Amino acid sequence: MNPILKYDKILYGLLLGIVIPVIAYAILLMIYDQLDAWDILSGTGLAPNFRERTIGLMAILANAIPMQMANNRYLTNAMRGIIFPTLFYVCLWMCNYGFELVGINV
């Protein structure tokens, strides 16, 4: 048996799909704050929640990295596990920011 196949479990993918966006959000938030402290990045002229909205979206997109790695190793069950939290995070993002972007008042 291939030793990498022990990671081909939906639970493993669920854990990755939940944890990676949270870590990515924290790292991106620290980067944004540091760039703002150095006066490299300014929030003037942007929507009030632009930074929060963009960091959230980039954190969700961070799940593409383990998804591609699982795809390259043919870990289909792990890929399925990554998809569930990703869809949940996308639904949360759409409920918080998406309707505002498309002009629907909920």
Backbone bond lengths (Angstrom), bond angles and torsions (degrees), N, CA, C in turn:
res aa  C-N    CA-C-N  psi(-1)  N-CA   C-N-CA  omega(-1)  CA-C   N-CA-C  phi
1 M - - - 1.455 - - 1.523 108.90 -
2 N 1.304 114.79 138.19 1.454 121.33 178.78 1.533 108.86 -68.99
3 P 1.339 119.06 128.12 1.466 119.83 -176.93 1.524 114.17 -65.20
4 I 1.316 117.71 -22.91 1.468 119.45 -179.61 1.520 111.68 -75.85
5 L 1.324 117.28 -18.91 1.458 120.57 -179.18 1.526 112.53 -70.25
6 K 1.333 118.05 -13.61 1.466 119.06 176.54 1.530 110.99 -66.55
7 Y 1.341 117.50 -17.76 1.459 122.01 177.53 1.523 112.77 -90.90
8 D 1.307 117.22 0.72 1.467 121.22 -179.25 1.525 110.42 -86.39
9 K 1.329 114.64 65.52 1.451 121.65 179.87 1.523 109.10 -130.76
10 I 1.310 115.93 145.51 1.462 120.47 -179.64 1.523 110.28 -63.28
11 L 1.322 117.71 -37.52 1.463 120.83 179.98 1.528 111.45 -61.89
12 Y 1.323 116.39 -40.68 1.466 120.54 177.02 1.533 110.48 -61.66
13 G 1.312 116.50 -43.03 1.459 120.57 177.41 1.518 112.37 -65.92
14 L 1.332 117.26 -38.20 1.465 120.57 176.66 1.524 111.15 -60.89
15 L 1.327 115.99 -44.87 1.468 119.45 179.14 1.526 111.16 -62.07
16 L 1.316 116.96 -44.47 1.462 119.85 177.63 1.523 111.20 -62.78
17 G 1.321 116.57 -43.72 1.452 120.98 -178.01 1.514 113.65 -65.95
18 I 1.319 117.51 -26.93 1.459 121.54 178.35 1.524 111.11 -84.59
19 V 1.323 116.74 -44.72 1.467 121.35 -170.95 1.527 112.97 -78.44
20 I 1.304 119.03 -40.87 1.465 121.42 -173.78 1.530 112.68 -61.98
21 P 1.340 120.84 -44.89 1.469 118.20 176.93 1.530 113.71 -63.90
22 V 1.326 117.74 -33.58 1.463 120.36 178.47 1.524 110.53 -66.20
23 I 1.328 116.50 -44.42 1.463 120.48 178.13 1.523 110.41 -66.27
24 A 1.330 116.66 -42.45 1.467 119.97 179.25 1.520 111.06 -63.13
25 Y 1.332 117.94 -38.41 1.464 121.49 178.47 1.530 109.92 -62.65
26 A 1.327 116.51 -44.45 1.468 120.10 -179.73 1.525 111.22 -63.89
27 I 1.321 117.05 -43.68 1.475 120.66 -179.39 1.529 110.32 -65.87
28 L 1.324 117.42 -45.71 1.467 120.41 -179.69 1.528 111.71 -65.00
29 L 1.327 117.00 -35.96 1.456 120.28 177.42 1.519 111.02 -64.95
30 M 1.342 116.72 -40.88 1.472 119.78 176.95 1.526 111.16 -64.49
31 I 1.329 117.03 -39.53 1.469 120.59 179.15 1.523 110.41 -64.63
32 Y 1.333 116.84 -46.42 1.465 120.84 178.55 1.532 111.10 -60.19
33 D 1.333 116.32 -43.84 1.462 119.56 -179.94 1.524 111.31 -64.02
34 Q 1.321 116.82 -39.90 1.468 120.02 179.34 1.527 110.95 -67.54
35 L 1.319 117.50 -41.71 1.464 120.42 177.12 1.524 111.33 -63.52
36 D 1.330 115.80 -35.59 1.461 119.78 177.25 1.534 110.80 -69.44
37 A 1.325 116.84 -37.43 1.468 120.26 178.40 1.524 111.26 -66.58
38 W 1.310 117.50 -32.42 1.470 121.77 179.23 1.526 111.54 -85.42
39 D 1.320 118.46 2.21 1.461 125.09 -178.22 1.529 112.94 59.26
40 I 1.312 116.14 30.39 1.461 121.11 175.80 1.520 109.79 -85.91
41 L 1.319 115.89 -35.82 1.456 121.90 -176.06 1.517 108.55 -118.65
42 S 1.302 115.85 129.27 1.459 120.47 -179.18 1.518 109.40 -120.59
43 G 1.323 116.04 142.20 1.447 120.60 -179.86 1.511 113.90 -95.99
44 T 1.326 117.17 9.29 1.463 119.70 -178.84 1.522 110.35 -72.20
45 G 1.304 115.08 138.99 1.457 120.73 178.16 1.508 114.36 84.25
46 L 1.327 117.93 1.47 1.459 121.34 -179.70 1.526 109.52 -108.19
47 A 1.310 116.05 166.68 1.458 121.00 176.70 1.530 109.21 -61.19
48 P 1.325 117.75 150.77 1.463 120.13 -176.90 1.530 113.97 -59.69
49 N 1.324 118.02 -32.96 1.464 120.14 -178.63 1.529 112.22 -106.08
50 F 1.324 116.98 21.84 1.465 120.55 -176.44 1.527 111.43 -60.21
51 R 1.318 117.40 -46.67 1.468 121.09 -177.10 1.518 110.81 -62.84
52 E 1.310 116.97 -48.30 1.464 121.66 -179.01 1.527 110.74 -62.80
53 R 1.317 116.05 -42.82 1.467 121.50 -179.45 1.530 111.07 -64.80
54 T 1.325 116.92 -44.35 1.460 121.27 -177.66 1.522 111.63 -69.62
55 I 1.320 117.07 -42.99 1.460 120.01 178.87 1.526 110.14 -62.90
56 G 1.319 117.02 -40.91 1.467 120.12 177.87 1.512 112.40 -61.23
57 L 1.312 116.17 -42.85 1.458 120.06 179.51 1.528 111.33 -67.00
58 M 1.314 116.98 -41.31 1.469 120.03 178.44 1.531 111.16 -66.56
59 A 1.332 117.16 -33.80 1.465 120.29 177.31 1.528 110.80 -67.23
60 I 1.324 116.32 -38.71 1.468 119.22 176.64 1.526 109.96 -65.16
61 L 1.318 116.28 -40.28 1.466 120.33 179.96 1.529 112.32 -67.71
62 A 1.326 117.40 -17.68 1.464 120.06 177.31 1.523 111.32 -63.42
63 N 1.324 118.06 -20.22 1.463 120.54 176.63 1.524 112.35 -69.17
64 A 1.315 118.11 -12.46 1.462 120.10 178.03 1.528 111.12 -67.71
65 I 1.315 117.32 -28.35 1.469 120.63 -178.67 1.533 111.00 -67.35
66 P 1.349 120.11 -55.07 1.469 117.65 177.86 1.529 112.59 -66.61
67 M 1.332 116.20 -27.15 1.457 119.02 177.37 1.528 110.65 -64.29
68 Q 1.325 116.68 -44.28 1.458 120.32 178.67 1.527 111.49 -67.79
69 M 1.324 116.39 -38.43 1.470 119.45 177.94 1.529 110.73 -63.92
70 A 1.323 117.11 -41.04 1.470 120.50 177.22 1.525 110.68 -66.50
71 N 1.315 116.85 -37.46 1.460 120.52 178.56 1.524 110.85 -64.74
72 N 1.316 117.53 -42.46 1.465 120.94 179.86 1.523 112.34 -64.66
73 R 1.324 116.70 -27.81 1.465 120.77 -179.19 1.532 112.29 -99.35
74 Y 1.327 117.13 7.68 1.464 123.81 179.11 1.527 112.41 58.25
75 L 1.325 116.29 39.98 1.460 122.33 177.39 1.542 108.27 -95.68
76 T 1.323 114.94 75.16 1.460 119.87 -172.40 1.524 112.80 -66.78
77 N 1.315 118.18 -36.74 1.464 119.55 179.18 1.524 111.31 -68.31
78 A 1.313 117.38 -38.17 1.463 120.53 176.47 1.531 109.88 -64.39
79 M 1.321 116.78 -38.36 1.459 120.42 176.99 1.525 110.69 -61.86
80 R 1.308 116.80 -41.60 1.469 120.36 177.61 1.529 110.51 -62.06
81 G 1.318 115.86 -40.00 1.459 119.46 178.90 1.517 112.74 -65.93
82 I 1.324 118.29 -33.79 1.464 121.53 179.37 1.523 110.63 -71.16
83 I 1.316 117.55 -32.76 1.458 121.63 -176.62 1.528 112.37 -65.49
84 F 1.317 118.67 -39.79 1.469 120.96 -175.65 1.527 112.96 -60.37
85 P 1.334 120.01 -53.16 1.471 117.74 177.68 1.523 112.78 -66.65
86 T 1.333 116.91 -30.60 1.460 119.33 178.52 1.529 110.20 -63.14
87 L 1.305 117.23 -45.07 1.471 120.80 177.68 1.523 110.81 -63.99
88 F 1.322 117.14 -37.54 1.461 120.65 177.17 1.532 110.54 -63.05
89 Y 1.346 116.82 -44.86 1.460 120.59 178.67 1.532 111.35 -64.88
90 V 1.319 117.12 -37.34 1.461 120.36 178.10 1.530 110.02 -65.28
91 C 1.325 117.37 -41.57 1.469 120.20 177.69 1.527 110.83 -63.10
92 L 1.330 117.10 -42.05 1.471 119.86 176.80 1.523 110.93 -61.83
93 W 1.324 117.02 -43.45 1.469 120.97 -179.64 1.524 110.47 -63.62
94 M 1.326 116.31 -42.93 1.468 119.85 179.24 1.523 111.27 -64.47
95 C 1.318 117.33 -40.27 1.470 119.68 178.96 1.520 111.15 -65.39
96 N 1.322 117.48 -37.07 1.463 120.97 -178.23 1.518 113.30 -79.96
97 Y 1.337 118.13 -41.21 1.460 121.05 -170.18 1.521 114.72 -125.84
98 G 1.312 117.45 -26.84 1.464 120.89 -171.41 1.514 114.19 -65.82
99 F 1.312 117.79 -42.38 1.459 120.27 -178.82 1.516 111.07 -65.01
100 E 1.327 116.22 -36.06 1.470 120.69 176.94 1.526 110.85 -63.78
101 L 1.326 116.85 -38.35 1.453 120.82 -178.39 1.523 112.71 -68.85
102 V 1.319 116.59 -36.07 1.467 119.22 -179.31 1.519 112.60 -91.16
103 G 1.335 117.62 -1.38 1.454 121.44 173.76 1.516 114.90 85.91
104 I 1.319 117.67 21.26 1.462 121.56 177.84 1.521 107.64 -98.46
105 N 1.323 116.47 126.03 1.464 120.69 177.58 1.511 109.40 -94.47
106 V 1.318 115.36 117.26 1.477 120.47 -179.41 1.499 109.49 -108.03
